[in-house]
Amino acid sequence: MHSALSKYTGIQIKRVGKPGHVPAGVAAPAPGDLVRPPADPRADRLLTAPIFVISPVRSGSTLLRAMLNAHPDLHAPHELHVRRLSVGFGTPLAEKAMAALGHNQADLEHLLWDRVLHRELARSGKRFIVDKTPANAFAYKRIATCWPDARFVFLLRHPASIATSWHEASPDRRTPEEAATDALRYMKAVQRARAALPGLTVRYEDLTSAPEPETRSICAFLDIPWDPAMLSYGEPGVLQKGLGDWKDKIRSGSVQPGRELPGPEEIPEPLRPMCASWGYLPGAAGSA
């Protein structure tokens, strides 16, 4: 039927995704808007070389951001979720006016994101801002497009430990099996980002067992001097569920040992391929 319709009318019918569906790695712009780099980075961006920690949920990102925030050059506030900030034109005339200036909705959203982060950085008096929102893993393409000079630190943790911690964070909301499935979405998004973007990979287990060499490696990657304050970071400024970890280990103000790693027999079956890929299964050839 479709072929006959195309033959006699020139019209083709194609199946599209569900309404509102956004491919992995992309934050949704307005329909038809082109997501593109800044036309003039010097004029269109106030931030210089922002830093993004790309990690799954419950992977130690709040600890890492607290350690980074203790550095005199780095401002690492709570999770910012700027990719969820959107711009609306209000009227077709406003859209037409912005188009005449060369801006579409995605361009304006990028300007907004940059302005919000720059204001926060300026208030801190430091050199570079760090955003560690775990959901950024699903928007890595837009982030890298918005800030072509962005730098990325990828934080990994044993997938089974992530799933256990994710269940413990809200045991009334998700079973252990549901926690593993949900956390795996973040892990896969992080894996896609790691495959697509340059950056430094850090493991939570190394960060907690050997914090000095790990933070020295991060500072070398960021081209800043190491500072011992990173090892005794003090209490983070914001401890609130939804904006980062609020547990006692974070409140302690210094690096605490991580939980004991699960044995191979304790790893849920859906997480085993990711454990192998990240090198957490003995004998498996990991890509991390």
C-alpha positions in Angstrom: 0.0 0.0 0.0 2.8 2.4 0.9 4.6 1.7 -2.3 1.5 2.3 -4.4 0.9 5.6 -2.6 4.5 6.7 -3.3 4.2 5.7 -7.0 1.1 7.7 -7.7 1.4 10.7 -5.4 5.1 11.0 -4.6 4.3 10.8 -0.9 6.2 8.5 1.4 5.2 7.3 4.8 8.0 6.6 7.3 7.8 5.3 10.9 9.1 7.8 13.4 9.9 7.4 17.1 7.3 8.0 19.8 6.3 11.6 20.4 8.8 13.3 22.7 11.4 10.5 22.2 15.0 11.8 22.4 17.9 9.7 21.1 20.5 8.8 23.8 23.1 11.5 24.3 20.9 14.4 23.1 18.9 16.9 25.1 15.8 17.8 23.1 15.8 21.2 21.3 12.7 22.6 19.7 11.5 20.6 16.6 13.6 21.5 13.6 16.2 23.4 15.5 19.8 22.7 14.6 22.1 22.0 17.6 25.4 23.6 16.6 28.6 25.1 18.0 28.8 28.8 18.9 29.1 31.0 15.8 31.8 33.0 17.5 33.1 31.2 20.7 34.8 34.4 21.9 31.7 36.5 21.7 29.1 33.7 22.4 30.7 32.1 25.4 31.7 33.6 28.7 33.0 30.3 30.2 36.5 29.1 29.4 37.2 25.3 29.4 34.4 24.2 31.7 34.8 20.8 33.3 32.2 18.1 33.4 32.3 15.0 35.5 30.4 12.3 33.5 29.3 9.5 35.8 26.5 7.2 36.6 24.3 7.8 39.7 25.8 6.7 43.0 29.3 6.5 41.7 31.1 8.8 44.1 30.6 12.0 42.0 29.7 14.1 45.1 32.9 13.0 46.8 34.9 13.9 43.7 33.2 17.3 43.3 33.9 18.1 47.0 37.5 17.2 46.5 37.7 19.3 43.3 35.9 22.2 45.0 38.5 22.3 47.7 41.1 23.3 45.0 41.7 27.1 44.9 41.2 27.1 41.1 38.1 24.9 40.8 34.4 25.8 41.7 32.4 22.6 41.9 28.9 23.4 43.2 26.0 21.0 43.7 24.3 19.3 40.7 23.2 22.1 38.4 20.9 20.4 35.8 21.4 23.3 33.4 20.6 21.1 30.4 17.0 21.1 31.6 16.8 24.9 31.2 14.9 25.7 28.1 14.0 28.9 26.1 10.6 29.7 24.6 9.8 32.4 22.1 6.3 33.2 23.3 5.2 34.5 19.9 6.1 33.7 16.2 7.3 37.3 15.9 9.9 36.8 18.7 11.1 33.6 16.9 11.3 35.5 13.6 13.2 38.3 15.3 15.8 35.9 16.8 16.1 34.1 13.5 17.0 37.4 11.9 19.8 37.7 14.4 21.0 34.2 13.6 19.7 32.4 16.7 17.4 29.4 16.9 16.1 27.9 20.2 19.1 25.6 20.7 21.5 28.6 20.3 19.6 30.6 22.9 19.5 27.7 25.3 23.3 27.4 25.0 23.6 31.1 25.7 21.5 30.7 28.8 23.4 27.7 30.0 26.7 29.4 29.6 25.4 32.6 31.3 24.1 30.7 34.3 27.4 28.7 34.8 29.5 31.8 34.2 27.6 33.8 36.9 28.1 31.0 39.4 31.8 30.9 38.6 32.2 34.6 38.8 30.5 34.6 42.3 33.1 32.0 43.4 36.1 34.0 42.3 37.8 30.9 41.0 39.1 30.1 37.5 37.1 27.0 36.3 33.7 25.6 37.0 32.9 21.9 37.4 29.5 20.4 36.9 28.9 16.8 38.0 25.2 16.2 37.3 24.9 12.5 36.5 22.1 13.1 34.0 24.6 15.0 31.8 25.7 11.6 30.6 22.5 11.6 28.5 23.3 15.0 27.0 27.0 14.7 26.3 26.6 15.6 22.7 24.9 18.9 23.4 27.3 19.8 26.2 30.3 19.1 23.9 28.6 21.2 21.1 27.7 24.0 23.5 31.3 24.3 24.8 33.8 23.1 22.2 36.6 23.6 24.7 34.9 21.6 27.5 37.0 19.0 29.4 35.6 15.7 30.6 36.4 13.5 33.6 34.7 10.1 33.5 34.1 8.6 36.9 33.5 4.8 37.0 32.6 2.5 39.9 31.9 -1.2 40.1 28.4 -1.6 38.5 27.1 -3.9 41.2 28.1 -1.4 43.9 26.4 1.4 41.9 23.2 -0.7 41.8 23.3 -1.5 45.5 23.8 2.1 46.5 21.0 3.2 44.1 18.6 0.8 45.8 19.7 1.9 49.2 19.2 5.5 48.4 15.4 5.0 47.9 14.5 1.4 48.9 10.8 2.3 48.9 11.0 3.4 45.3 12.9 0.6 43.6 13.7 -3.0 44.2 17.3 -4.2 43.9 16.4 -5.6 40.4 14.8 -2.3 39.4 17.8 -0.4 40.8 20.2 -2.4 38.7 18.2 -1.9 35.5 17.8 1.8 36.1 21.4 2.4 37.0 22.5 0.5 33.9 20.9 3.2 31.8 23.3 5.7 33.2 26.3 3.3 32.8 25.5 2.8 29.2 25.2 6.6 28.6 28.6 7.1 30.3 30.1 4.4 28.1 28.7 6.1 25.0 30.2 9.4 26.1 33.6 7.8 26.9 33.6 6.3 23.4 32.8 9.7 21.8 34.8 12.2 23.8 38.4 12.7 24.9 38.9 12.9 28.6 40.3 11.3 31.8 38.9 8.1 33.3 38.9 7.9 37.1 37.7 4.9 39.3 35.9 5.5 42.5 37.8 2.6 44.1 41.1 4.2 43.3 39.9 7.7 44.4 39.0 6.3 47.9 42.0 4.0 48.3 44.7 6.3 46.9 43.3 9.8 46.8 46.5 11.7 46.5 47.8 10.0 43.3 44.4 10.1 41.8 43.9 13.8 42.5 47.4 14.5 41.2 46.4 12.8 38.0 43.3 14.8 37.7 45.2 18.1 38.3 47.7 17.1 35.7 44.9 16.5 33.2 43.4 19.9 34.0 46.8 21.6 33.8 46.6 23.0 37.3 48.9 22.5 40.3 47.9 19.8 42.9 46.7 21.1 46.2 46.7 19.1 49.5 43.3 20.7 50.5 41.7 18.2 48.1 42.3 15.4 50.6 40.5 17.1 53.5 37.8 18.9 51.7 35.5 19.9 54.6 31.7 19.6 54.5 30.2 20.3 51.1 28.1 23.5 50.9 25.0 21.7 49.7 23.8 18.4 51.1 20.4 17.7 49.7 18.8 14.7 48.0 18.5 15.4 44.3 21.5 17.8 44.3 24.1 15.2 45.2 24.9 12.7 48.0 23.8 13.6 51.5 25.2 10.5 53.3 27.4 10.5 56.4 30.5 9.6 54.4 30.2 12.9 52.5 29.5 14.8 55.7 32.7 13.5 57.2 34.7 16.1 55.2 37.5 13.7 54.3 37.9 10.6 52.0 36.4 7.5 53.5 37.1 3.9 52.4 34.6 2.5 49.8 32.5 -0.5 50.4 34.0 -3.9 49.8 33.7 -5.0 46.2 31.2 -7.7 45.5 32.4 -11.1 44.4 31.7 -12.4 40.8 28.8 -14.5 42.1 27.1 -11.5 43.6 26.9 -9.5 40.3 23.4 -9.4 38.9 23.2 -10.9 35.4 22.2 -7.7 33.6 25.3 -6.0 34.9 27.8 -8.6 34.0 28.6 -7.3 30.5 29.2 -3.8 31.9 31.4 -5.2 34.7 33.4 -7.1 32.0 33.7 -4.0 29.8 34.9 -1.8 32.7 37.4 -4.4 33.9 35.6 -5.4 37.1 35.3 -9.1 36.3 38.4 -11.2 36.9 39.9 -12.5 33.7 37.7 -10.2 31.5 39.3 -7.8 29.1 38.0 -4.5 30.1 38.0 -1.3 27.9 38.3 1.1 30.9 
